[in-house]
């Protein structure tokens, strides 16, 4: 069944009430707007890690142990990295990955693929679509809920609208395919196509309800004539209704991006999903840095919900 927002179930894989009931045990953010409010007014936003950068060189046991140590209960597995969770795994290996996540008490949020659909060569687009289908099957088999893909770039001598329509049509094909596996196709706000009016235009073509936006916390989110906070709210508003279950965040203390404003917008609009660290800094102790990010995230969520 294809994913539908506000239908009682979400891409966490179970009901909102069940998610909230599990939140404390899993270490997720779950706080009331004020004492005595009903459970439906609580925040259901999880904290996790994208294995790009900070987790790129960790094998799967190390990755899961570090997530357990730092109260980081969700992981998006980026392809090509040291955990080696790739479509080439056989059935037994896939079952072993799922078991490792379960034993560690960590949720496999899904797969972060590097597939993109902007190339003017139809054969390459078709190849990317078929590879994405392999990632969809893999995510299903290891207990994930979706696959991240990219729009990427515009090409010389190709009309932008043609590229937009091409990407949108590819996403529709993948969305229909992914629905049969209980997976979501997550379009990362990325590359030359990462300006929010462009992402909205792509999503206007990609009408399949199983295709969603993965916010990426880019500096282009702040483009506009107003203050950074006002521009962020306006640009987020272009695609908020198409948000999926994932949002990429970066170092939360960075002065270059208003993460408190972002989290407040997500909380106030009752988004349910995973905020996943995709941090590019190089701390001497990444495990300690992950734990620090978690504490800062909790404080920001609490402030956003107040």
Protein Blocks (a to p, Z undefined) as FASTA:
>chain_A
ZZdehihpafkopafklmmmmmmmnopacddfbghiafklpccddddddfehjlmmpcfk
lmmmmmmmnopabccddehianopafkbcfklmmmmmmmmmmnopacfbdcdfbdckbfb
lklmmmmmmmmmmmmmmmmmnopabdcddekiacehiafklmmmmmmmmmmmmmmmmmmn
opacddddehjllpfklmmmmmmmmmcfkbccddehiaklmgcjbdfklmmmmmmmmmmm
mpcfbdcdddfkbckbcfklmmmmmmmnopacddddddfbdcfblmlmmmmmmmmmmmmm
mmmmZZ
